Amino acid sequence: MNDLREKLAAASRPKLLRFIAEGIHGLTVMARDPDMSEPRKAQINNQIHYLAGRLMRLLDDEVACTEVDLDDIVTQTAGMNPTLSRNMVSRLSR
C-alpha cells in the first residue's frame, strides 16, 4: 500500500483536512511559476478543483472518508514540489 495513503488513512480528521488545504495552497504556489507551460497550469487547476471538492465534502463531519477519497487525494497531490510535499506529509505524523 502507498505510504502516503496509509498516513492519510491513519490521520485525524483535522489533519486530513489540513493536508488537503495545504495541497490546494501548494498547487497554487506552483502554478505561479512564470516559466510553467499552459498545459501544466491547466493540469494544476484541475488538481486544485478535485482537492477543493474533496475538502468541501469532507468538511461535513457526517460524511465518511472513503477509499476513493484517499486514492484521489494521493493522486492529486502526486507530483507536487518535493519540499512542499515533504512538509505536508511530516505534519500528518505530528
C-alpha positions as CSV (number, residue, x, y, z in Angstrom):
1,M,0.0,0.0,0.0
2,N,1.1,3.6,-0.7
3,D,2.9,5.1,2.3
4,L,1.2,8.4,1.9
5,R,-2.2,6.8,1.6
6,E,-1.6,4.8,4.8
7,K,-0.6,8.1,6.7
8,L,-3.7,9.8,5.4
9,A,-5.9,6.9,6.4
10,A,-4.5,7.0,9.9
11,A,-4.6,10.8,10.3
12,S,-7.2,12.5,12.4
13,R,-9.9,14.3,10.5
14,P,-8.4,17.8,11.2
15,K,-5.0,16.7,10.0
16,L,-6.5,15.2,6.8
17,L,-8.4,18.4,6.1
18,R,-5.3,20.4,6.7
19,F,-3.4,18.2,4.3
20,I,-5.9,18.8,1.6
21,A,-5.9,22.5,2.2
22,E,-2.1,22.6,2.2
23,G,-2.2,20.7,-1.1
24,I,-4.5,23.3,-2.6
25,H,-2.2,26.0,-1.4
26,G,0.9,24.3,-2.6
27,L,-0.5,23.8,-6.1
28,T,-1.5,27.4,-6.3
29,V,2.1,28.4,-5.4
30,M,3.4,26.0,-8.0
31,A,1.1,27.5,-10.7
32,R,2.5,30.9,-10.2
33,D,5.8,29.9,-11.8
34,P,6.1,32.2,-14.8
35,D,8.0,29.6,-16.8
36,M,5.3,26.9,-16.4
37,S,3.6,25.8,-19.6
38,E,-0.1,26.5,-20.1
39,P,-0.9,22.7,-20.3
40,R,0.8,22.2,-16.9
41,K,-1.1,25.2,-15.4
42,A,-4.4,23.7,-16.7
43,Q,-3.4,20.3,-15.1
44,I,-2.7,22.0,-11.8
45,N,-6.0,23.9,-12.0
46,N,-7.8,20.5,-12.4
47,Q,-5.9,19.1,-9.4
48,I,-7.0,22.1,-7.3
49,H,-10.6,21.6,-8.5
50,Y,-10.6,17.9,-7.3
51,L,-8.9,18.6,-4.0
52,A,-11.3,21.5,-3.3
53,G,-14.2,19.2,-4.0
54,R,-12.8,16.6,-1.5
55,L,-12.2,19.2,1.1
56,M,-15.8,20.6,0.8
57,R,-17.3,17.1,1.0
58,L,-15.1,16.1,4.0
59,L,-15.8,19.2,6.0
60,D,-19.2,17.6,6.8
61,D,-18.4,15.6,9.9
62,E,-21.2,13.1,9.0
63,V,-19.5,12.2,5.7
64,A,-17.1,9.3,6.0
65,C,-13.7,9.5,4.3
66,T,-13.8,6.7,1.7
67,E,-11.1,4.7,-0.1
68,V,-11.9,6.7,-3.2
69,D,-11.3,9.9,-1.3
70,L,-7.9,8.7,-0.1
71,D,-6.9,7.5,-3.6
72,D,-7.9,10.8,-5.1
73,I,-6.1,12.9,-2.5
74,V,-2.9,10.9,-3.2
75,T,-3.4,11.2,-6.9
76,Q,-4.0,14.9,-6.9
77,T,-1.0,15.7,-4.7
78,A,1.4,13.4,-6.6
79,G,4.0,15.4,-8.5
80,M,3.9,18.4,-6.2
81,N,7.0,20.3,-5.4
82,P,9.1,17.8,-3.2
83,T,9.8,20.3,-0.5
84,L,6.1,21.3,-0.2
85,S,5.1,17.7,-0.2
86,R,7.6,16.6,2.4
87,N,6.4,19.4,4.8
88,M,2.8,18.4,4.3
89,V,3.5,14.7,4.9
90,S,5.6,15.4,8.0
91,R,2.7,17.3,9.6
92,L,0.5,14.3,9.3
93,S,2.6,12.5,11.9
94,R,2.7,15.3,14.5
